[in-house]
Structures are given as structure tokens and as C-alpha cells.
Amino acid sequence: MAEVVLKNISKSFGDREILKDINLDIKDGEFIVLVGASGCGKSTLLRMIAGLEVQSEGDIYIDNQLVNQVAPKDRNIAMVFQNYALYPHLNVKENISLGLKVRNMAKCEIQRRVQRAAEILVLEDYLKAKPKELSGGQRQRVALARAMVREPKVFLMDEPLSNLDAKLRMYMRSEIKKLHQKLKTTFIYVTHDQTEALTMGDRIVVLNNGKVQQVDTPYNIYNYPKNVFVATFMGSAPMNIIEAEVRNGFLTFGNVIIGIDTLPCNLEDNKKLYIGIRPEHIISSYDPSYPFNLIKFSSKVTFEENLGSQKNIYFNFKDKEFCSIVSSNVPKCENIDFSVDTKNLHFFDFETQELINKKEDFFI
């Protein structure tokens, strides 16, 4: 196991700056997830930790050792790729053990490590099979086993589940988390999938345009996003955002007007800001818990997405498209009444788009 520390890491390709002054301290044995949209620099950052890319500026430490000049093979890391990278002419056992044979490890030790990995990842019955005979999930387990037998200090995973179907991705998420719990090794995992990030990470690093936006637990990332980007990026249905204004002691957004003394944070008068509302916090009038004494508004439904036990209702709210997550029992209708509790509102500065802190009484 090892701590990984990144200090002032930047990376440019020609005149194009990919990563900008990244500072990150990954704890020993932690499962940390790098998440962001395509092109944000997360895979480049992972490749620099592996030594496959060289940073333009900054230092990388693995287990308290500066590794800027250390070759990838000597960093004691193992990497799992998106495309499995298995040798088609070798069987499962040979794919798993190849790296150990190249290092001239004793046959008995290779056998021990391969057998342990096969047991943990349920591959005992497939050791003689070729990759073409395996499903996508089985191939990914072979790739994990090949990394595992090296007994590295750090596992690096670059979108390892993106080639799998939805059901298999869900299964493999739990398998990778179980593997981490068994090995208690440092895992650094790259994904663009917010659900993967929220369900797998001990902490999440949200990246955008080469900069770290927030580093925190999944709970805090979702419930206390640091800025508008994090708020709208994290979540299967993004946070609804709308411009608002404070004037003469009242907050106005859409067709809602409320006194600022009832709000969970101190807002300056004559100031613009953004209001954020999670879709699950917009309660329809068909919900038994519909709160009649809070913020209420009625809107025209534009379309619905049925997801089985629940559905997403999209509606117009002051020329903005909003989404509410409701029970699938809510009937199809043209107009619907909604309610929102003020404690579930998020407030962001209009200029910086940074979160405006709530009063202490409103923190959990």
C-alpha cells in the first residue's frame, strides 16, 4: 500500500494546457475516483502517475518516493485499461502470469499468486480458456487478476467498465469494491460516469478544463457541491439551476418570491445569484408528503421519462427546463403543482459561481 501525492502538476501539449496546477494527496489504502467530462484531463493525470506521460511541471510521490525520473516498471503500480489489453493467443492463466514470468519469478510463487487471484475473482474454471471464449465481464476480471498478481502498491484503473453493458457494469462495480476491501491497496479510478464515482469512491476528485473543482466524500460532493459545475455535473439527473435576485429583503426566482429571513443562508440585498434544486427535492402534489406550507408553483409538463419505480418529469419554469424525480404512480398530465422546502435550496454566487455557505443551524 502507498500514499500518492501530486504537487503542482501541470501538463501541456504544445500550446494547449491540459492540466493546471493539480495538488492532491491520496491516502494509503484509499479508493479515490477521478471524474469529469471527456477531455478534462483525468486520463492524462492517471497516465502521469503511471509514468506513461511526463508532467510539464510538478512532482509525483509514491510511498514518499519522488518518482519523476522513475520508469513505469519500477514504480510498483499496476494499471487496468478500458480495452482489457489481453493477449489473444494466450490462455487466461498465461495472460495473468506473463508479467511475473518476465520478472523471472519462481514458478511456485507464480502459481500461488495466480491461484489466489483466480479464487478471489472467480476465474478458476476459465484458466485454460482464450480471451475470445470469455464474456466482457470475464475479460475484465482477467485484466484485474493480471494487475493483482503483481501485488502493487497502487492500482490505476482507466475507465475499466465503459465497454460493458449496464447490468454488467453494476455487477463489476461491486466486484471492484470487494476487491479493494480484500486487498486494502490504494486504488485510483478514472471514469466519466457520475454513478460509478458516487457508488465506488471513498473520495471523489471532480475535474473540469484541467482544474480540480472539488475533492470530497460522495455525500458532500452531492449534497454540498462547491460550485455550479459540480452541482450540475454530479447526479444522474443534474441539479436544476436558475438565476435569482435579492431586492428589498425578498428573493425572486421564476415566479417565486420569498423573504430572505426564512432562508438557510445570509444573502446580500440588491444582488444576483444562482439557485440550485435537486430533482428529487421538487415534490409533486401527488406525493402523500406534499408540503403545502412551503414554496409552491405550478408548471406545464413538456415530457416524461419512465424509469420503472420512478420517472423524470420535465417542465418549464420561467423559460428554464427543470426536472423533478417523482413516483411512477404520478399520472400523466399537462400541468402539475410542485413544492420545494427552502432547506433544500442551494445558493451560488452569480460572479464566481461558488457555493454560498448556509447558516450553521442548517448543516447536518
Contacts in CASP RR format, 6 or more apart in sequence:
PFRMAT RR
TARGET T0000
AUTHOR 0000-0000-0000
METHOD contacts of the structure
MODEL  1
MAEVVLKNISKSFGDREILKDINLDIKDGEFIVLVGASGCGKSTLLRMIA
GLEVQSEGDIYIDNQLVNQVAPKDRNIAMVFQNYALYPHLNVKENISLGL
KVRNMAKCEIQRRVQRAAEILVLEDYLKAKPKELSGGQRQRVALARAMVR
EPKVFLMDEPLSNLDAKLRMYMRSEIKKLHQKLKTTFIYVTHDQTEALTM
GDRIVVLNNGKVQQVDTPYNIYNYPKNVFVATFMGSAPMNIIEAEVRNGF
LTFGNVIIGIDTLPCNLEDNKKLYIGIRPEHIISSYDPSYPFNLIKFSSK
VTFEENLGSQKNIYFNFKDKEFCSIVSSNVPKCENIDFSVDTKNLHFFDF
ETQELINKKEDFFI
1 28 0 8 1.000
1 29 0 8 1.000
1 153 0 8 1.000
1 184 0 8 1.000
1 185 0 8 1.000
1 186 0 8 1.000
2 28 0 8 1.000
2 62 0 8 1.000
2 63 0 8 1.000
2 76 0 8 1.000
2 153 0 8 1.000
2 154 0 8 1.000
2 186 0 8 1.000
3 25 0 8 1.000
3 26 0 8 1.000
3 27 0 8 1.000
3 28 0 8 1.000
3 61 0 8 1.000
3 62 0 8 1.000
3 63 0 8 1.000
3 64 0 8 1.000
3 186 0 8 1.000
4 24 0 8 1.000
4 25 0 8 1.000
4 26 0 8 1.000
4 49 0 8 1.000
4 60 0 8 1.000
4 61 0 8 1.000
4 62 0 8 1.000
4 154 0 8 1.000
4 186 0 8 1.000
4 188 0 8 1.000
5 24 0 8 1.000
5 25 0 8 1.000
5 26 0 8 1.000
5 60 0 8 1.000
5 61 0 8 1.000
6 22 0 8 1.000
6 23 0 8 1.000
6 24 0 8 1.000
6 25 0 8 1.000
6 26 0 8 1.000
6 45 0 8 1.000
6 49 0 8 1.000
6 58 0 8 1.000
6 59 0 8 1.000
6 60 0 8 1.000
6 61 0 8 1.000
7 23 0 8 1.000
7 58 0 8 1.000
7 59 0 8 1.000
7 60 0 8 1.000
7 61 0 8 1.000
8 21 0 8 1.000
8 22 0 8 1.000
8 23 0 8 1.000
8 57 0 8 1.000
8 58 0 8 1.000
8 59 0 8 1.000
9 19 0 8 1.000
9 21 0 8 1.000
9 22 0 8 1.000
9 23 0 8 1.000
9 24 0 8 1.000
9 45 0 8 1.000
9 48 0 8 1.000
9 55 0 8 1.000
9 57 0 8 1.000
9 58 0 8 1.000
9 59 0 8 1.000
9 60 0 8 1.000
10 17 0 8 1.000
10 19 0 8 1.000
10 20 0 8 1.000
10 21 0 8 1.000
10 22 0 8 1.000
10 55 0 8 1.000
10 56 0 8 1.000
10 57 0 8 1.000
10 58 0 8 1.000
11 17 0 8 1.000
11 18 0 8 1.000
11 19 0 8 1.000
11 41 0 8 1.000
11 44 0 8 1.000
11 45 0 8 1.000
11 48 0 8 1.000
11 53 0 8 1.000
11 55 0 8 1.000
11 56 0 8 1.000
12 18 0 8 1.000
12 56 0 8 1.000
17 210 0 8 1.000
18 39 0 8 1.000
18 41 0 8 1.000
18 44 0 8 1.000
18 210 0 8 1.000
19 41 0 8 1.000
19 44 0 8 1.000
19 45 0 8 1.000
19 55 0 8 1.000
19 210 0 8 1.000
20 209 0 8 1.000
20 210 0 8 1.000
20 211 0 8 1.000
21 211 0 8 1.000
22 45 0 8 1.000
22 210 0 8 1.000
22 211 0 8 1.000
22 212 0 8 1.000
23 212 0 8 1.000
24 205 0 8 1.000
24 212 0 8 1.000
24 215 0 8 1.000
26 32 0 8 1.000
26 186 0 8 1.000
26 188 0 8 1.000
27 186 0 8 1.000
28 186 0 8 1.000
29 184 0 8 1.000
29 185 0 8 1.000
29 186 0 8 1.000
29 187 0 8 1.000
30 186 0 8 1.000
30 187 0 8 1.000
30 202 0 8 1.000
30 203 0 8 1.000
31 177 0 8 1.000
31 180 0 8 1.000
31 187 0 8 1.000
31 189 0 8 1.000
31 200 0 8 1.000
31 201 0 8 1.000
31 202 0 8 1.000
32 186 0 8 1.000
32 187 0 8 1.000
32 188 0 8 1.000
32 189 0 8 1.000
32 201 0 8 1.000
32 202 0 8 1.000
32 203 0 8 1.000
32 204 0 8 1.000
32 205 0 8 1.000
33 189 0 8 1.000
33 190 0 8 1.000
33 191 0 8 1.000
33 196 0 8 1.000
33 197 0 8 1.000
33 200 0 8 1.000
33 201 0 8 1.000
33 203 0 8 1.000
33 204 0 8 1.000
33 205 0 8 1.000
34 42 0 8 1.000
34 45 0 8 1.000
34 46 0 8 1.000
34 188 0 8 1.000
34 189 0 8 1.000
34 190 0 8 1.000
34 191 0 8 1.000
34 205 0 8 1.000
34 207 0 8 1.000
35 42 0 8 1.000
35 190 0 8 1.000
35 191 0 8 1.000
35 192 0 8 1.000
35 193 0 8 1.000
35 194 0 8 1.000
35 196 0 8 1.000
35 197 0 8 1.000
35 204 0 8 1.000
35 205 0 8 1.000
35 206 0 8 1.000
35 207 0 8 1.000
35 234 0 8 1.000
36 42 0 8 1.000
36 192 0 8 1.000
36 206 0 8 1.000
36 207 0 8 1.000
36 208 0 8 1.000
36 233 0 8 1.000
37 192 0 8 1.000
37 208 0 8 1.000
37 233 0 8 1.000
38 192 0 8 1.000
40 207 0 8 1.000
40 208 0 8 1.000
40 209 0 8 1.000
40 210 0 8 1.000
41 207 0 8 1.000
41 210 0 8 1.000
42 190 0 8 1.000
42 192 0 8 1.000
42 207 0 8 1.000
43 158 0 8 1.000
43 159 0 8 1.000
43 190 0 8 1.000
44 53 0 8 1.000
45 190 0 8 1.000
45 207 0 8 1.000
46 79 0 8 1.000
46 156 0 8 1.000
46 158 0 8 1.000
46 188 0 8 1.000
46 190 0 8 1.000
47 53 0 8 1.000
47 158 0 8 1.000
48 54 0 8 1.000
48 55 0 8 1.000
48 60 0 8 1.000
49 60 0 8 1.000
49 62 0 8 1.000
49 77 0 8 1.000
49 154 0 8 1.000
49 156 0 8 1.000
49 188 0 8 1.000
50 72 0 8 1.000
50 75 0 8 1.000
50 77 0 8 1.000
50 79 0 8 1.000
50 156 0 8 1.000
51 67 0 8 1.000
51 70 0 8 1.000
51 71 0 8 1.000
51 72 0 8 1.000
51 75 0 8 1.000
52 72 0 8 1.000
55 68 0 8 1.000
58 68 0 8 1.000
59 66 0 8 1.000
59 68 0 8 1.000
60 66 0 8 1.000
60 67 0 8 1.000
60 68 0 8 1.000
61 67 0 8 1.000
62 75 0 8 1.000
62 76 0 8 1.000
62 77 0 8 1.000
62 153 0 8 1.000
62 154 0 8 1.000
63 76 0 8 1.000
63 153 0 8 1.000
67 75 0 8 1.000
75 154 0 8 1.000
76 152 0 8 1.000
76 153 0 8 1.000
76 154 0 8 1.000
77 152 0 8 1.000
77 153 0 8 1.000
77 154 0 8 1.000
77 155 0 8 1.000
77 156 0 8 1.000
78 146 0 8 1.000
78 147 0 8 1.000
78 148 0 8 1.000
78 150 0 8 1.000
78 152 0 8 1.000
78 154 0 8 1.000
78 155 0 8 1.000
78 156 0 8 1.000
79 147 0 8 1.000
79 155 0 8 1.000
79 156 0 8 1.000
79 157 0 8 1.000
79 158 0 8 1.000
80 140 0 8 1.000
80 143 0 8 1.000
80 144 0 8 1.000
80 147 0 8 1.000
80 155 0 8 1.000
80 156 0 8 1.000
80 157 0 8 1.000
80 158 0 8 1.000
80 160 0 8 1.000
81 143 0 8 1.000
81 158 0 8 1.000
81 160 0 8 1.000
82 158 0 8 1.000
82 159 0 8 1.000
82 160 0 8 1.000
82 162 0 8 1.000
82 163 0 8 1.000
83 163 0 8 1.000
84 131 0 8 1.000
84 136 0 8 1.000
84 139 0 8 1.000
84 140 0 8 1.000
84 142 0 8 1.000
84 143 0 8 1.000
84 163 0 8 1.000
85 143 0 8 1.000
86 95 0 8 1.000
86 131 0 8 1.000
86 139 0 8 1.000
86 142 0 8 1.000
86 143 0 8 1.000
86 146 0 8 1.000
87 94 0 8 1.000
87 95 0 8 1.000
87 98 0 8 1.000
87 131 0 8 1.000
88 130 0 8 1.000
88 131 0 8 1.000
88 132 0 8 1.000
89 130 0 8 1.000
90 98 0 8 1.000
90 130 0 8 1.000
90 131 0 8 1.000
91 127 0 8 1.000
91 128 0 8 1.000
91 129 0 8 1.000
91 130 0 8 1.000
92 123 0 8 1.000
92 126 0 8 1.000
92 127 0 8 1.000
92 128 0 8 1.000
92 129 0 8 1.000
92 130 0 8 1.000
92 131 0 8 1.000
92 134 0 8 1.000
92 142 0 8 1.000
92 145 0 8 1.000
93 114 0 8 1.000
93 118 0 8 1.000
93 127 0 8 1.000
93 128 0 8 1.000
95 131 0 8 1.000
95 142 0 8 1.000
95 146 0 8 1.000
96 114 0 8 1.000
96 117 0 8 1.000
96 118 0 8 1.000
96 123 0 8 1.000
96 142 0 8 1.000
96 145 0 8 1.000
96 146 0 8 1.000
96 149 0 8 1.000
97 110 0 8 1.000
97 113 0 8 1.000
97 114 0 8 1.000
97 149 0 8 1.000
98 146 0 8 1.000
99 146 0 8 1.000
99 149 0 8 1.000
99 150 0 8 1.000
100 109 0 8 1.000
100 110 0 8 1.000
100 113 0 8 1.000
100 114 0 8 1.000
100 149 0 8 1.000
100 150 0 8 1.000
101 110 0 8 1.000
110 149 0 8 1.000
113 149 0 8 1.000
113 151 0 8 1.000
114 127 0 8 1.000
114 145 0 8 1.000
114 149 0 8 1.000
116 149 0 8 1.000
117 123 0 8 1.000
117 145 0 8 1.000
117 148 0 8 1.000
117 149 0 8 1.000
118 124 0 8 1.000
118 127 0 8 1.000
118 145 0 8 1.000
120 145 0 8 1.000
120 148 0 8 1.000
120 179 0 8 1.000
120 182 0 8 1.000
121 141 0 8 1.000
121 142 0 8 1.000
121 144 0 8 1.000
121 145 0 8 1.000
121 148 0 8 1.000
121 175 0 8 1.000
121 179 0 8 1.000
122 141 0 8 1.000
123 138 0 8 1.000
123 141 0 8 1.000
123 142 0 8 1.000
123 145 0 8 1.000
126 133 0 8 1.000
126 134 0 8 1.000
126 138 0 8 1.000
126 142 0 8 1.000
131 139 0 8 1.000
131 142 0 8 1.000
134 142 0 8 1.000
135 168 0 8 1.000
136 163 0 8 1.000
136 164 0 8 1.000
136 168 0 8 1.000
137 164 0 8 1.000
137 168 0 8 1.000
137 171 0 8 1.000
137 172 0 8 1.000
140 160 0 8 1.000
140 161 0 8 1.000
140 164 0 8 1.000
140 172 0 8 1.000
141 172 0 8 1.000
141 175 0 8 1.000
143 160 0 8 1.000
144 160 0 8 1.000
144 176 0 8 1.000
144 179 0 8 1.000
147 155 0 8 1.000
148 179 0 8 1.000
148 183 0 8 1.000
152 185 0 8 1.000
153 185 0 8 1.000
153 186 0 8 1.000
154 185 0 8 1.000
154 186 0 8 1.000
154 187 0 8 1.000
154 188 0 8 1.000
155 180 0 8 1.000
155 183 0 8 1.000
155 185 0 8 1.000
155 186 0 8 1.000
155 187 0 8 1.000
155 188 0 8 1.000
156 188 0 8 1.000
157 176 0 8 1.000
157 187 0 8 1.000
157 188 0 8 1.000
157 189 0 8 1.000
157 190 0 8 1.000
158 190 0 8 1.000
159 190 0 8 1.000
159 191 0 8 1.000
159 192 0 8 1.000
160 172 0 8 1.000
160 176 0 8 1.000
160 189 0 8 1.000
161 168 0 8 1.000
161 169 0 8 1.000
161 172 0 8 1.000
161 173 0 8 1.000
161 191 0 8 1.000
161 193 0 8 1.000
161 196 0 8 1.000
162 191 0 8 1.000
162 192 0 8 1.000
162 193 0 8 1.000
164 172 0 8 1.000
169 193 0 8 1.000
169 196 0 8 1.000
173 196 0 8 1.000
173 199 0 8 1.000
173 200 0 8 1.000
176 187 0 8 1.000
176 189 0 8 1.000
176 200 0 8 1.000
177 200 0 8 1.000
180 187 0 8 1.000
189 196 0 8 1.000
189 200 0 8 1.000
189 201 0 8 1.000
191 197 0 8 1.000
194 233 0 8 1.000
194 234 0 8 1.000
194 235 0 8 1.000
194 236 0 8 1.000
195 235 0 8 1.000
195 236 0 8 1.000
197 204 0 8 1.000
197 218 0 8 1.000
197 234 0 8 1.000
198 204 0 8 1.000
198 218 0 8 1.000
198 221 0 8 1.000
198 222 0 8 1.000
198 234 0 8 1.000
198 235 0 8 1.000
199 218 0 8 1.000
201 218 0 8 1.000
202 217 0 8 1.000
203 215 0 8 1.000
203 216 0 8 1.000
203 217 0 8 1.000
203 218 0 8 1.000
204 214 0 8 1.000
204 215 0 8 1.000
204 216 0 8 1.000
204 217 0 8 1.000
204 218 0 8 1.000
204 221 0 8 1.000
204 234 0 8 1.000
205 212 0 8 1.000
205 214 0 8 1.000
205 215 0 8 1.000
206 212 0 8 1.000
206 213 0 8 1.000
206 214 0 8 1.000
206 215 0 8 1.000
206 221 0 8 1.000
206 229 0 8 1.000
206 230 0 8 1.000
206 233 0 8 1.000
206 234 0 8 1.000
207 213 0 8 1.000
208 229 0 8 1.000
208 233 0 8 1.000
213 226 0 8 1.000
213 227 0 8 1.000
213 229 0 8 1.000
213 230 0 8 1.000
214 221 0 8 1.000
214 225 0 8 1.000
214 226 0 8 1.000
214 227 0 8 1.000
214 230 0 8 1.000
216 224 0 8 1.000
216 226 0 8 1.000
221 230 0 8 1.000
221 234 0 8 1.000
222 234 0 8 1.000
222 235 0 8 1.000
223 364 0 8 1.000
224 355 0 8 1.000
225 231 0 8 1.000
225 234 0 8 1.000
225 239 0 8 1.000
225 346 0 8 1.000
225 355 0 8 1.000
226 354 0 8 1.000
226 355 0 8 1.000
227 348 0 8 1.000
227 352 0 8 1.000
227 353 0 8 1.000
227 354 0 8 1.000
227 355 0 8 1.000
228 241 0 8 1.000
228 274 0 8 1.000
228 348 0 8 1.000
228 353 0 8 1.000
229 353 0 8 1.000
231 238 0 8 1.000
231 239 0 8 1.000
231 241 0 8 1.000
231 276 0 8 1.000
231 346 0 8 1.000
231 348 0 8 1.000
231 355 0 8 1.000
232 238 0 8 1.000
232 239 0 8 1.000
232 241 0 8 1.000
237 279 0 8 1.000
237 312 0 8 1.000
237 323 0 8 1.000
237 325 0 8 1.000
238 323 0 8 1.000
239 276 0 8 1.000
239 277 0 8 1.000
239 278 0 8 1.000
239 279 0 8 1.000
239 346 0 8 1.000
240 276 0 8 1.000
240 277 0 8 1.000
240 278 0 8 1.000
240 279 0 8 1.000
240 282 0 8 1.000
240 317 0 8 1.000
240 320 0 8 1.000
240 322 0 8 1.000
240 323 0 8 1.000
241 274 0 8 1.000
241 275 0 8 1.000
241 276 0 8 1.000
241 320 0 8 1.000
241 348 0 8 1.000
242 253 0 8 1.000
242 254 0 8 1.000
242 274 0 8 1.000
242 275 0 8 1.000
242 276 0 8 1.000
242 317 0 8 1.000
242 318 0 8 1.000
242 320 0 8 1.000
242 322 0 8 1.000
243 253 0 8 1.000
243 272 0 8 1.000
243 273 0 8 1.000
243 274 0 8 1.000
243 275 0 8 1.000
243 350 0 8 1.000
244 251 0 8 1.000
244 252 0 8 1.000
244 253 0 8 1.000
244 254 0 8 1.000
244 272 0 8 1.000
244 273 0 8 1.000
244 274 0 8 1.000
244 275 0 8 1.000
245 251 0 8 1.000
245 252 0 8 1.000
245 253 0 8 1.000
245 271 0 8 1.000
245 272 0 8 1.000
245 273 0 8 1.000
246 252 0 8 1.000
246 260 0 8 1.000
246 267 0 8 1.000
246 268 0 8 1.000
246 269 0 8 1.000
246 270 0 8 1.000
246 271 0 8 1.000
246 272 0 8 1.000
246 273 0 8 1.000
247 269 0 8 1.000
247 270 0 8 1.000
248 269 0 8 1.000
249 259 0 8 1.000
249 260 0 8 1.000
249 261 0 8 1.000
249 269 0 8 1.000
250 257 0 8 1.000
250 258 0 8 1.000
250 259 0 8 1.000
250 260 0 8 1.000
251 257 0 8 1.000
251 258 0 8 1.000
251 259 0 8 1.000
251 260 0 8 1.000
251 263 0 8 1.000
251 267 0 8 1.000
251 275 0 8 1.000
253 275 0 8 1.000
253 318 0 8 1.000
254 297 0 8 1.000
254 317 0 8 1.000
254 318 0 8 1.000
254 320 0 8 1.000
255 297 0 8 1.000
255 318 0 8 1.000
256 295 0 8 1.000
256 297 0 8 1.000
258 295 0 8 1.000
258 342 0 8 1.000
260 267 0 8 1.000
260 269 0 8 1.000
262 342 0 8 1.000
263 342 0 8 1.000
263 345 0 8 1.000
263 347 0 8 1.000
264 342 0 8 1.000
264 343 0 8 1.000
264 345 0 8 1.000
264 358 0 8 1.000
264 359 0 8 1.000
264 361 0 8 1.000
264 362 0 8 1.000
265 347 0 8 1.000
265 356 0 8 1.000
265 357 0 8 1.000
265 358 0 8 1.000
265 359 0 8 1.000
265 362 0 8 1.000
266 359 0 8 1.000
267 273 0 8 1.000
267 347 0 8 1.000
267 356 0 8 1.000
271 350 0 8 1.000
272 350 0 8 1.000
273 347 0 8 1.000
273 348 0 8 1.000
273 349 0 8 1.000
273 350 0 8 1.000
273 356 0 8 1.000
274 347 0 8 1.000
274 348 0 8 1.000
274 349 0 8 1.000
274 350 0 8 1.000
274 353 0 8 1.000
275 345 0 8 1.000
275 346 0 8 1.000
275 347 0 8 1.000
275 348 0 8 1.000
276 345 0 8 1.000
276 346 0 8 1.000
276 347 0 8 1.000
276 348 0 8 1.000
277 322 0 8 1.000
277 340 0 8 1.000
277 344 0 8 1.000
277 345 0 8 1.000
277 346 0 8 1.000
278 344 0 8 1.000
278 346 0 8 1.000
279 312 0 8 1.000
279 322 0 8 1.000
279 323 0 8 1.000
279 324 0 8 1.000
279 325 0 8 1.000
280 324 0 8 1.000
280 325 0 8 1.000
281 340 0 8 1.000
281 341 0 8 1.000
281 344 0 8 1.000
282 322 0 8 1.000
282 323 0 8 1.000
282 324 0 8 1.000
282 325 0 8 1.000
282 338 0 8 1.000
282 339 0 8 1.000
282 340 0 8 1.000
283 289 0 8 1.000
283 290 0 8 1.000
283 291 0 8 1.000
283 324 0 8 1.000
283 338 0 8 1.000
283 339 0 8 1.000
283 340 0 8 1.000
284 290 0 8 1.000
284 313 0 8 1.000
284 324 0 8 1.000
284 326 0 8 1.000
284 330 0 8 1.000
284 336 0 8 1.000
284 337 0 8 1.000
284 338 0 8 1.000
285 336 0 8 1.000
285 337 0 8 1.000
285 338 0 8 1.000
285 339 0 8 1.000
286 326 0 8 1.000
286 327 0 8 1.000
286 329 0 8 1.000
286 330 0 8 1.000
286 331 0 8 1.000
286 336 0 8 1.000
287 326 0 8 1.000
287 327 0 8 1.000
287 330 0 8 1.000
290 339 0 8 1.000
291 339 0 8 1.000
291 341 0 8 1.000
292 339 0 8 1.000
294 339 0 8 1.000
294 340 0 8 1.000
294 341 0 8 1.000
294 342 0 8 1.000
295 339 0 8 1.000
295 340 0 8 1.000
295 341 0 8 1.000
295 342 0 8 1.000
296 337 0 8 1.000
296 338 0 8 1.000
296 339 0 8 1.000
297 317 0 8 1.000
297 337 0 8 1.000
297 338 0 8 1.000
298 335 0 8 1.000
298 336 0 8 1.000
298 337 0 8 1.000
298 338 0 8 1.000
299 315 0 8 1.000
299 316 0 8 1.000
299 317 0 8 1.000
299 322 0 8 1.000
299 335 0 8 1.000
299 336 0 8 1.000
299 338 0 8 1.000
300 315 0 8 1.000
300 316 0 8 1.000
300 334 0 8 1.000
300 335 0 8 1.000
301 313 0 8 1.000
301 314 0 8 1.000
301 315 0 8 1.000
301 333 0 8 1.000
301 334 0 8 1.000
301 335 0 8 1.000
301 336 0 8 1.000
302 314 0 8 1.000
302 315 0 8 1.000
302 316 0 8 1.000
302 321 0 8 1.000
303 314 0 8 1.000
304 311 0 8 1.000
304 312 0 8 1.000
304 313 0 8 1.000
304 314 0 8 1.000
304 332 0 8 1.000
305 311 0 8 1.000
305 312 0 8 1.000
305 314 0 8 1.000
306 328 0 8 1.000
307 328 0 8 1.000
308 328 0 8 1.000
309 327 0 8 1.000
309 328 0 8 1.000
310 325 0 8 1.000
310 326 0 8 1.000
310 327 0 8 1.000
310 328 0 8 1.000
311 325 0 8 1.000
311 326 0 8 1.000
311 327 0 8 1.000
311 328 0 8 1.000
311 330 0 8 1.000
312 323 0 8 1.000
312 324 0 8 1.000
312 325 0 8 1.000
312 326 0 8 1.000
313 323 0 8 1.000
313 324 0 8 1.000
313 325 0 8 1.000
313 326 0 8 1.000
313 330 0 8 1.000
313 336 0 8 1.000
314 321 0 8 1.000
314 322 0 8 1.000
314 323 0 8 1.000
315 321 0 8 1.000
315 322 0 8 1.000
315 323 0 8 1.000
315 324 0 8 1.000
315 336 0 8 1.000
315 338 0 8 1.000
316 322 0 8 1.000
324 338 0 8 1.000
330 336 0 8 1.000
343 362 0 8 1.000
346 355 0 8 1.000
347 355 0 8 1.000
347 356 0 8 1.000
347 358 0 8 1.000
348 354 0 8 1.000
348 355 0 8 1.000
348 356 0 8 1.000
349 355 0 8 1.000
349 356 0 8 1.000
END
